[in-house]
Amino acid sequence: MKKLLAMLLALVMVLSFAACGTTEEPVEEPTDEPVEEPTDEPVEEPAAATYTLGMGVNASTGSTTDGKAQADVTVAVVVLDAEGKIVSAQIDCAQTKVNFPEGALEDLTAVDTRSKYTKKEDYGMLVASPIGAEWYTQVDALEEAVVGMTAADLEALELVESNGHMITTNETIYAGCTMDMTGFKAALVKACNDEYAKEFSADSFTLGLGVETSVSSSKAATADAAGLAALYTNFTGVAYDADGKVLACLLDVIQVKVAFDAAGVATQPEDLRTKKELKGDYGMLPASAIGVEWMDQATAFEAAVVGMTAEEVVAIETVESNGHQVPADETLHAACSMDITGFQSGFTASLTNVK
C-alpha cells in the first residue's frame, strides 16, 4: 500500500512539473483583410503655387523748367498671390535731366542716365534724410513693408504734406521710408491692377527689375525748328525660377518728350503714358512690317522668352532691317518684327538686382 501511494505521489509531481514548463501559444486567427503590396507609382508632389506678375509706371515732368527737361519716372513690379496680396515687390525711379540753356543742347554724353537705385550712394540722399538712410535703402524698406498688402490697401494709404512732400502716415512704412510717397503709391497700385499681368506657377522664384534710359534722340533747337529733350526709359520686370529661367516677364517703354525753342523756353508734354498704356494711340500699326501694334508685339516677345535664361534672351539672333535689329527667327519675327535690342539689354539689367 505504501508503495502504491509513493508511486501515485511521484506521478502527480511529474505531471505538475510538466504543466509548469509549458506555455500556451496564441493561435493566429485567419483574416480576410488584403495584404498591402509594394507599389512603384510616384508619390504625388504638392501643386506649385500660382502667382501674378504686374508692372506699373508713374511719370511726372513737374520739375521741368525753361532750360532744363526733367522726367521723374517711378516703376514698380509686384508678384501677387492667389488672394491678390503682394508677396514680392521691386521699385525704382529714372530721374533724368537734360539741359538746354538758351536753346543750346548740352553734351549728351555727360548726362547721367542711371536710375536712382543703380546710383546707390551716388544719389546723395543720406545727408538730407531725417532717418539717415540713402534712397535705395529706403526703397528696400518700402518693398518689405508692402508685402501682404493688396491694391485696396495701397489705395487706402493716407498721405500728408511735410516740407513740400507727401509722406505716409503708416508708421511701419514711415519707419523705413520717409520720402515722398506719391509716385511710389501710384506705381504700386498700377502694378497690382496691371491689365497686361502674367500668371505663373512655381515652388519658388526671384524677381528682377531693369531700368534703362537713353537721351540719344535729343536734338538742339534752331531758328527754324524746335529742339527736343528725348528722355526714353525701358522697363523690364522678370520672375525667374531656381535655375534662372524666365517664369514670366513684362516689358514697357516710356518716351518723355520735352520740346523747347531757340531761347530755351520749354513746353510741358501733355501725354505721359507708356507705350502699353498708349495702345493704338502709339501708332505703330501703319509702319509695322506685320501689321501689329507695339503692345501686342511686346506681349508676343514676353511669351516667346518664357523658359529661357537671361543669357539666352540676349543671345537671340537678330538681323538688320531698315536700321533696326529684328529677330532672325521666322516664328518670332512673325509675332514681333520690332527692334529687340532694348528688350535684350533689359534682361541683362534685370539681373543686377534680383531679389
Secondary structure, DSSP 8 states (H G I E B T S, - for coil): -HHHHHHHHHHHHHHHHHHHT-----------S---------------EEEEEEEEEEEE-TT-BTTEEEEEEEEEEEEE-TTS-EEEEEEEEEEEEEE-GGG----GGG-----HHHHGGGG--GGG-TT---HHHHHHHHHHHTTT--HHHHHT--EEEETTEEEE--HHHHHH--S--HHHHHHHHHHHT-TT-EEEEES--EEEEEEEEE-TT-B---SSS-EEEEEEEEEEEEEE-TTSBEEEEEEEEEEEEEEE-TT--EE--S----HHHHGGGG--GGG-TTS--HHHHHHHHHHHTTT-BHHHHHT--EEEETTEEEESSHHHHHH--S--HHHHHHHHHHGGG--
